[in-house]
Amino acid sequence: MDPQIKALDDRFPAATVFDDGVSLSQIHRISGFDRIDMWWWRHPRLLFDDLGRSLRLAGATDWSSRPTVAIA
């Protein structure tokens, strides 16, 4: 795989959070939910503006506000 494409592919999951179908399904209807087939079903880690408000109202969590867990 081309290194530039790989770098872009790696940025997508790094900037997003997997949605279990609860939050995003409030905004976009889906007929069924299969975690393997819906690997792309993600929302941004940082929620802001209109999309952020809509996702928070639907139950999404902004990762910037989650407590940090230290692993020793």
PyMOL commands that set and color helices and strands:
alter all, ss='L'
color gray80, all
select helices_A, chain A and resi 3-15+24-26+49-57+63-65
alter helices_A, ss='H'
color red, helices_A
select strands_A, chain A and resi 16-18+42-44
alter strands_A, ss='S'
color yellow, strands_A
deselect
rebuild
show_as cartoon
